[in-house]
Amino acid sequence: MTDYHFNFSYIWKHFDRLINGLLLSLELALISIVIGAIIGLMLAIIYIDFGRKYKLFIGIYVELIRNSPLLLLIYLVFYGIPSIGGFEYSSTTSFVITLSIYASAYLIEVFRSGLSAVEQGLIDAAKAIGLNYLQRLLYVRIPTMFRIVLPSMSNTYISLFKDTSLASVIAVPELMYGAQWINFNTFRVIEVYAVITPMYLGVGFVILVLLRQLEKKYRVDV
């Protein structure tokens, strides 16, 4: 180590790879939480509103995904499923599918709690003015639920943003993959990780501040 000389010039030379990787990481997390929210909301509604026969299957799905390492799921979706099904998809598509499924398993519980926290008085008032089940769901329960669960969704998005670093194992060109590429081609291991660490921390902090402001604006006290 005493003979190691720091040289950041190679990092700045290829800094565009890191910036593009960072933008892709944010995009992957955003797409995944949107898809995961759709899946999670549908399953949460089924879990609460449509009887016991679905609860067992949804419960198994949640426990199976939440208790499986994300890295294992990434390999399973990217290598395992295509080999069985006889088809191919890109590494980026594979990772989005994996992260969306992973997010949905956590968001099911978030949405289930949020839907249960909606005041019965609001639902009764909606019934009193003649709204049917679907209208009550779309105009009363879901909007109120989203305002209640905003803090949990904010935490989930930040967590997914950090989880995108695992996409590098299947060559998705996000931030970590860009750092590994620079490391392998320049052998500037300390410099490149010294640069991307504050990038992760800084962007995560900015996301946190922005989402906390959004939470304050739409917060519902329950």
Summary of the structure (lengths in Angstrom):
residues: 222
radius of gyration: 21.3
end to end distance: 56.2
largest distance: 78.3
contacts: 678
relative contact order: 0.16
helix: 84%
strand: 0%
